[in-house]
Amino acid sequence: MGSPGVGKSALLVLFCCFLSQMHNFDIFLARHVICGAGTSPDVVLCFRGPVVTGYPKIPRGLLPYIEFNLSESCMNTQRYLVVGDGYHQNSFITDGLNIFQSSDLLSTSGQYRLSSQDNRSLVLMSAWTRYDLGALYPTLPIDIFEAQYAYSGGNARDFCRQLSDLYERRMTTLQRLTPATMETLLGRYDDARCQGMDTLTSLYVKDATDRSMYTRPSMWKAIVDSKFALTELVTKADLQVYVNALHLAENSMRGGTLHGIAFGAMLHKLAWLKQLELRGGGLVVSVADECQVMGHWASYGECIEFLKTNTRTHMYWYPAYATFPPILDSILIVDGVVYYLKTAVAETHALDWDQLCEIHETVISNATNNYRFVYGVVTPVGMSCQIAPRGTPTTGVDMWEAWAGTSGRVQRELRSLRCLHLVG
């Protein structure tokens, strides 16, 4: 089991080759292939020792007959396996697919549910971490890598797509979300209308180093792990979507890329709810009711153009553009101070002053002379971050380190998180 695009099908075929070649199993494997609208022909592979026979473009109604012929010719029924790949569980009652009701192996998504009579075991193939993908593509230029990962999250198949194609796919799925299908963002796929929406979530194990957890569904968590999706959903998704992502990241991937993505997205969500407070050095800065929260600009050029002409006296602005320069995550303007905010979850934070320069000059061109400018590094509560500056410091920008949290009405929903400062 696992979320889409993590390599379940490839692993299943390799496992069947291993069982057939090394342990003398005869195997019937049927794969559901999606290629356009309507029901597509399936692919069948028959494994017998070192020989694999393929049957492409098989009408679904013929699957039981091919499976029956293979099973009848099998010399040892104790070493015969029926394997299915890519079929939805609710389709097993239809003609041609009922052979998978009692199949020996299945490769399927997180939508599969074991019945009380089912004696099969579930094993998770976890989504890919940024470290995993980096090991797979060690020579990919860092800017291209970061752009791909911002959209794909732990979906390795999507990570390998062209960036323009990946963007369109993500946008199309996000636009299909309705109040009825928002449940998929919390890992719930019971409604038939939610089929195909699981591409927005990735299944992770709570502790990747504990082998026992891979067979215990209670230790799995489906989260939205795409930076692009989390940012796009700030105004639509339930707060619990952000709590789930941050809770898994801070406990299983503390200090890692996903931790940083989830922490930054949580700040945007709290700002949108007018519940964000930043505390540091005796100073408390809040996103109050009069503060306008804005995002959703599709390119770096549009972001710069907005900052040049449309800044407000009370504003929290964040770039929905997923590959915006990493020098900042948002800009908060309140009480005559412009805060360039950057979240940091690691012990060291690299501050590239040259990256900040263009953004700062753009904001200055649209700000009154009495504004003060502050670069704020926002960390989880109780954490201190060592700043590693590069380049010439930007004149007139002070430094500030703060913790994120809230004293407002959403504290109860945030109790499971250790990284936020809750007051009250």
C-alpha positions as CSV (number, residue, x, y, z in Angstrom):
1,M,0.0,0.0,0.0
2,G,1.0,3.6,-0.5
3,S,0.1,6.9,-2.0
4,P,0.2,7.4,-5.8
5,G,3.5,7.6,-7.5
6,V,5.9,6.1,-4.9
7,G,6.8,3.0,-7.0
8,K,4.4,0.3,-5.7
9,S,3.9,-1.2,-9.2
10,A,7.6,-1.4,-10.0
11,L,8.4,-3.1,-6.6
12,L,5.5,-5.5,-7.1
13,V,6.8,-6.7,-10.5
14,L,10.3,-7.1,-9.1
15,F,8.9,-9.1,-6.1
16,C,7.0,-11.4,-8.5
17,C,10.2,-12.0,-10.5
18,F,12.0,-12.9,-7.2
19,L,9.2,-15.3,-6.1
20,S,9.0,-16.9,-9.5
21,Q,12.7,-17.3,-10.2
22,M,14.0,-18.0,-6.7
23,H,11.0,-19.8,-5.1
24,N,9.3,-21.5,-8.0
25,F,6.0,-19.7,-7.8
26,D,3.6,-19.5,-10.8
27,I,2.1,-16.1,-10.8
28,F,-0.9,-14.4,-12.5
29,L,-0.5,-10.6,-12.4
30,A,-3.0,-8.2,-13.9
31,R,-2.4,-4.5,-14.1
32,H,-5.0,-1.8,-14.5
33,V,-3.8,0.7,-17.1
34,I,-5.2,4.2,-17.4
35,C,-4.9,5.7,-20.8
36,G,-7.6,8.1,-21.7
37,A,-11.3,8.2,-21.0
38,G,-13.4,5.1,-20.3
39,T,-12.3,1.6,-19.3
40,S,-8.9,0.8,-20.7
41,P,-7.6,-2.7,-21.6
42,D,-5.6,-4.3,-18.8
43,V,-2.1,-5.9,-19.0
44,V,-1.5,-9.4,-17.8
45,L,1.9,-11.0,-16.9
46,C,2.2,-14.7,-16.3
47,F,5.4,-15.8,-14.4
48,R,6.8,-19.3,-14.6
49,G,10.3,-19.7,-13.3
50,P,12.6,-17.6,-15.6
51,V,9.8,-17.2,-18.2
52,V,7.4,-14.2,-18.2
53,T,4.6,-14.1,-20.8
54,G,2.9,-10.8,-21.4
55,Y,-0.6,-10.1,-22.7
56,P,-1.1,-6.4,-23.4
57,K,-4.5,-4.8,-24.1
58,I,-6.6,-7.6,-22.5
59,P,-10.4,-6.8,-22.2
60,R,-11.4,-6.9,-18.6
61,G,-13.9,-9.7,-19.2
62,L,-11.2,-12.1,-20.3
63,L,-9.1,-11.8,-17.1
64,P,-10.9,-14.7,-15.2
65,Y,-10.4,-17.0,-18.2
66,I,-6.6,-16.3,-18.5
67,E,-6.3,-16.7,-14.8
68,F,-8.2,-20.0,-14.8
69,N,-6.1,-21.5,-17.6
70,L,-2.9,-20.6,-15.8
71,S,-4.1,-22.0,-12.5
72,E,-5.3,-25.2,-14.2
73,S,-1.9,-25.8,-15.7
74,C,-0.1,-25.2,-12.5
75,M,1.6,-28.4,-11.2
76,N,1.6,-27.2,-7.5
77,T,-1.4,-25.2,-6.4
78,Q,0.4,-24.3,-3.2
79,R,2.9,-22.3,-5.3
80,Y,0.4,-20.4,-7.4
81,L,-0.4,-16.7,-6.7
82,V,-3.0,-14.2,-8.0
83,V,-1.7,-10.7,-8.0
84,G,-3.6,-7.4,-8.8
85,D,-2.2,-3.9,-9.4
86,G,-4.0,-0.6,-9.6
87,Y,-7.6,-1.7,-9.1
88,H,-10.0,0.1,-6.7
89,Q,-11.3,-2.1,-3.9
90,N,-14.9,-1.2,-4.7
91,S,-14.6,-2.6,-8.2
92,F,-13.8,-6.2,-7.0
93,I,-17.5,-7.1,-7.1
94,T,-17.7,-6.4,-10.8
95,D,-17.4,-9.0,-13.5
96,G,-13.8,-9.8,-14.3
97,L,-12.4,-8.4,-11.1
98,N,-13.9,-10.7,-8.5
99,I,-10.8,-12.9,-8.8
100,F,-9.0,-10.2,-6.7
101,Q,-11.5,-10.6,-3.7
102,S,-9.2,-13.4,-2.4
103,S,-5.9,-12.6,-4.3
104,D,-2.6,-13.2,-2.7
105,L,-0.9,-9.9,-3.4
106,L,-2.3,-6.5,-4.2
107,S,-0.6,-3.2,-5.0
108,T,-3.1,-0.5,-4.0
109,S,-3.5,3.0,-2.6
110,G,-4.3,4.2,0.9
111,Q,-8.0,3.8,0.0
112,Y,-7.9,0.0,0.6
113,R,-9.6,-1.2,3.7
114,L,-9.2,-4.7,5.3
115,S,-12.5,-6.5,6.1
116,S,-12.8,-8.6,9.3
117,Q,-12.6,-11.8,7.1
118,D,-9.5,-10.7,5.2
119,N,-6.4,-12.6,6.4
120,R,-4.0,-10.5,4.3
121,S,-1.5,-8.2,5.8
122,L,-1.0,-4.5,5.0
123,V,2.6,-3.2,4.3
124,L,3.2,0.4,3.6
125,M,5.5,1.8,0.9
126,S,6.1,5.2,2.3
127,A,6.3,8.4,0.3
128,W,9.7,9.7,-0.7
129,T,11.4,12.2,1.5
130,R,13.5,15.1,0.0
131,Y,16.6,13.2,1.1
132,D,15.5,10.1,-0.8
133,L,14.8,12.1,-4.0
134,G,18.1,13.9,-3.7
135,A,19.9,10.5,-3.5
136,L,18.0,9.5,-6.7
137,Y,19.0,12.6,-8.6
138,P,22.3,13.8,-7.1
139,T,23.4,15.8,-10.2
140,L,20.1,17.7,-10.7
141,P,20.8,21.5,-10.4
142,I,19.5,22.6,-7.0
143,D,17.1,25.3,-8.3
144,I,15.4,22.7,-10.6
145,F,15.3,20.1,-7.8
146,E,13.7,22.6,-5.4
147,A,11.1,23.6,-7.9
148,Q,10.2,20.0,-8.7
149,Y,9.9,19.1,-5.0
150,A,7.8,22.1,-4.2
151,Y,5.1,20.8,-6.5
152,S,5.5,17.0,-6.2
153,G,6.2,16.4,-2.5
154,G,6.9,12.8,-1.9
155,N,5.4,11.6,-5.2
156,A,8.4,10.3,-7.1
157,R,6.5,9.8,-10.4
158,D,5.3,13.4,-10.4
159,F,8.8,14.6,-9.4
160,C,10.1,13.1,-12.7
161,R,7.6,15.0,-14.8
162,Q,8.3,18.3,-16.7
163,L,7.7,21.2,-14.4
164,S,5.0,22.7,-16.6
165,D,3.1,19.4,-16.8
166,L,3.5,18.9,-13.0
167,Y,2.1,22.4,-12.3
168,E,-0.9,21.9,-14.6
169,R,-1.7,18.5,-12.9
170,R,-1.5,20.0,-9.4
171,M,-3.7,23.0,-10.4
172,T,-6.3,20.7,-12.1
173,T,-6.6,18.5,-9.0
174,L,-6.8,21.5,-6.7
175,Q,-9.5,23.1,-8.8
176,R,-11.5,19.9,-8.6
177,L,-11.7,20.1,-4.8
178,T,-15.2,20.8,-3.4
179,P,-16.5,20.9,0.1
180,A,-17.5,17.3,-0.4
181,T,-14.1,16.1,-1.4
182,M,-12.0,18.2,1.1
183,E,-12.1,15.1,3.3
184,T,-9.4,13.6,1.1
185,L,-6.9,16.1,2.5
186,L,-7.3,14.4,5.9
187,G,-6.7,11.0,4.4
188,R,-10.4,10.0,4.1
189,Y,-11.5,8.5,0.8
190,D,-14.8,6.8,1.7
191,D,-16.8,8.9,-0.7
192,A,-16.8,7.7,-4.3
193,R,-16.4,11.3,-5.4
194,C,-13.0,11.4,-3.8
195,Q,-11.4,8.9,-6.1
196,G,-8.3,10.3,-7.8
197,M,-8.0,13.1,-5.2
198,D,-5.5,11.1,-3.2
199,T,-2.7,12.5,-5.4
200,L,-2.8,15.6,-3.1
201,T,-1.7,13.5,-0.1
202,S,1.2,11.3,0.7
203,L,1.3,8.4,3.1
204,Y,4.2,8.4,5.5
205,V,5.2,6.1,8.4
206,K,5.5,7.9,11.8
207,D,9.0,6.5,12.4
208,A,10.9,5.4,9.3
209,T,13.5,3.6,11.4
210,D,11.0,1.3,13.1
211,R,10.3,-1.7,10.8
212,S,7.3,-2.8,12.7
213,M,5.4,0.4,11.9
214,Y,5.3,-0.4,8.2
215,T,2.7,-3.2,8.9
216,R,0.6,-1.2,11.4
217,P,-1.8,1.2,9.7
218,S,-2.4,3.1,12.9
219,M,1.3,4.3,12.6
220,W,0.7,5.7,9.1
221,K,-0.3,9.3,8.3
222,A,-1.7,10.8,5.1
223,I,-0.7,14.4,4.8
224,V,-0.5,17.2,2.2
225,D,3.3,17.5,1.7
226,S,3.5,19.7,-1.4
227,K,4.6,23.2,-0.6
228,F,2.6,24.5,-3.6
229,A,-0.6,22.7,-2.5
230,L,-0.3,23.8,1.1
231,T,0.1,27.4,0.1
232,E,-2.8,27.3,-2.5
233,L,-5.1,25.7,0.1
234,V,-4.6,28.3,2.9
235,T,-7.9,30.0,2.3
236,K,-9.9,26.7,1.7
237,A,-8.6,23.8,3.7
238,D,-9.4,23.0,7.3
239,L,-6.8,23.9,10.0
240,Q,-6.5,20.2,10.7
241,V,-4.8,19.7,7.4
242,Y,-1.9,21.9,8.5
243,V,-1.9,20.4,12.0
244,N,-1.5,16.9,10.5
245,A,1.3,17.8,8.3
246,L,3.2,19.7,11.0
247,H,2.6,17.1,13.7
248,L,4.1,14.3,11.5
249,A,7.0,16.5,10.3
250,E,8.1,17.8,13.8
251,N,8.0,14.3,15.2
252,S,9.4,12.2,12.4
253,M,11.4,14.6,10.3
254,R,12.5,17.3,12.7
255,G,14.7,19.9,11.2
256,G,14.1,18.5,7.7
257,T,12.7,20.1,4.6
258,L,9.2,18.9,5.1
259,H,9.3,20.2,8.7
260,G,10.2,23.6,7.3
261,I,7.5,23.5,4.6
262,A,4.8,22.5,7.1
263,F,5.9,25.1,9.7
264,G,5.8,27.9,7.1
265,A,2.4,26.8,5.8
266,M,1.1,26.8,9.4
267,L,2.1,30.4,9.8
268,H,0.2,31.4,6.6
269,K,-2.9,29.5,7.8
270,L,-2.8,31.1,11.3
271,A,-2.3,34.5,9.7
272,W,-5.3,33.9,7.4
273,L,-7.4,33.0,10.5
274,K,-6.1,36.2,12.2
275,Q,-4.6,34.0,15.0
276,L,-0.8,34.4,14.4
277,E,1.4,35.9,17.1
278,L,5.2,36.3,17.0
279,R,7.1,36.7,20.2
280,G,10.7,37.5,20.7
281,G,13.0,39.9,22.7
282,G,10.0,41.1,24.8
283,L,8.1,42.1,21.6
284,V,4.7,40.6,20.6
285,V,3.6,41.1,17.0
286,S,0.1,40.0,16.0
287,V,-1.9,39.6,12.8
288,A,-4.9,41.5,13.9
289,D,-8.4,41.8,12.4
290,E,-7.6,44.9,10.5
291,C,-4.6,43.2,8.8
292,Q,-5.2,42.2,5.2
293,V,-3.9,38.7,4.4
294,M,-3.0,38.2,0.8
295,G,-1.3,35.7,-1.5
296,H,-1.9,33.8,-4.7
297,W,0.4,35.4,-7.2
298,A,1.6,33.0,-9.9
299,S,5.1,34.2,-10.7
300,Y,8.1,36.0,-9.3
301,G,7.4,39.0,-11.6
302,E,3.8,39.3,-10.3
303,C,5.1,39.1,-6.7
304,I,7.5,41.9,-7.3
305,E,5.0,44.0,-9.1
306,F,2.5,43.7,-6.2
307,L,5.1,44.8,-3.7
308,K,6.0,47.7,-5.9
309,T,2.5,49.1,-6.1
310,N,0.1,47.5,-3.6
311,T,1.5,47.2,-0.1
312,R,-0.8,48.2,2.8
313,T,-0.2,49.8,6.2
314,H,-1.5,46.6,7.8
315,M,-0.7,43.5,5.7
316,Y,0.4,39.9,5.8
317,W,1.6,38.9,2.4
318,Y,2.9,35.6,1.2
319,P,4.1,34.4,-2.2
320,A,2.0,31.5,-3.5
321,Y,4.7,31.2,-6.2
322,A,6.3,27.9,-5.0
323,T,9.8,28.8,-6.1
324,F,10.0,32.3,-4.7
325,P,13.5,33.0,-3.5
326,P,14.0,31.3,-0.1
327,I,15.2,34.4,1.7
328,L,11.7,35.0,3.0
329,D,8.3,33.3,3.4
330,S,6.1,36.3,4.0
331,I,6.0,40.0,4.7
332,L,4.1,41.5,7.6
333,I,3.5,45.2,7.9
334,V,2.1,46.4,11.2
335,D,2.5,49.5,13.4
336,G,4.9,51.2,11.0
337,V,7.3,48.2,10.8
338,V,8.0,46.0,7.7
339,Y,8.9,42.5,8.9
340,Y,10.6,40.2,6.3
341,L,9.7,36.8,7.9
342,K,11.6,33.6,7.3
343,T,10.8,30.3,9.1
344,A,13.8,28.2,10.2
345,V,13.6,24.7,11.8
346,A,17.3,23.8,11.6
347,E,20.0,25.0,14.1
348,T,21.6,27.1,11.4
349,H,20.0,29.5,8.9
350,A,21.8,30.8,5.8
351,L,20.9,34.5,5.2
352,D,21.8,35.6,1.7
353,W,21.6,39.4,1.8
354,D,21.9,39.7,-2.0
355,Q,18.6,37.8,-2.3
356,L,16.9,40.2,0.0
357,C,18.3,43.3,-1.7
358,E,15.9,43.4,-4.7
359,I,12.8,42.6,-2.6
360,H,13.8,45.3,0.0
361,E,14.4,47.9,-2.7
362,T,11.0,47.1,-4.2
363,V,9.2,47.5,-0.9
364,I,11.1,50.8,-0.1
365,S,9.9,52.3,-3.4
366,N,6.3,51.8,-2.2
367,A,6.8,52.6,1.5
368,T,6.7,55.9,3.4
369,N,9.9,57.3,4.9
370,N,9.0,56.5,8.5
371,Y,8.8,52.7,8.1
372,R,11.3,50.6,10.0
373,F,12.5,47.3,8.4
374,V,13.2,44.1,10.3
375,Y,14.4,40.7,9.1
376,G,12.7,38.2,11.4
377,V,13.8,34.6,11.7
378,V,10.8,32.6,13.1
379,T,11.6,29.3,14.8
380,P,9.7,26.6,16.7
381,V,9.2,27.5,20.4
382,G,12.3,27.0,22.6
383,M,14.6,26.8,19.6
384,S,17.5,29.2,18.9
385,C,18.9,29.5,15.4
386,Q,22.4,30.5,14.4
387,I,22.4,32.9,11.5
388,A,25.0,32.4,8.8
389,P,25.1,35.6,6.7
390,R,26.4,35.8,3.2
391,G,27.1,38.9,1.2
392,T,26.8,42.6,2.3
393,P,24.2,43.3,4.9
394,T,21.2,45.3,3.7
395,T,21.4,48.8,5.1
396,G,18.6,49.8,7.4
397,V,17.3,46.3,8.1
398,D,17.5,45.1,11.7
399,M,17.6,41.5,12.9
400,W,15.0,39.8,15.1
401,E,14.4,36.2,16.2
402,A,10.9,35.2,17.3
403,W,8.8,32.2,18.2
404,A,5.5,31.5,16.5
405,G,2.2,30.8,18.3
406,T,-1.2,32.2,19.2
407,S,-3.3,33.2,22.2
408,G,-6.5,33.0,20.3
409,R,-9.5,30.7,19.8
410,V,-7.6,27.9,17.8
411,Q,-5.3,26.9,20.7
412,R,-7.3,23.7,21.3
413,E,-6.7,22.5,17.8
414,L,-3.0,23.1,18.1
415,R,-2.4,21.3,21.4
416,S,-0.7,18.3,19.8
417,L,2.0,20.5,18.3
418,R,5.2,21.2,20.2
419,C,6.6,23.9,18.0
420,L,4.0,26.6,18.6
421,H,3.9,29.0,21.6
422,L,0.3,28.8,23.1
423,V,-0.8,31.5,25.5
424,G,-3.9,31.1,27.7
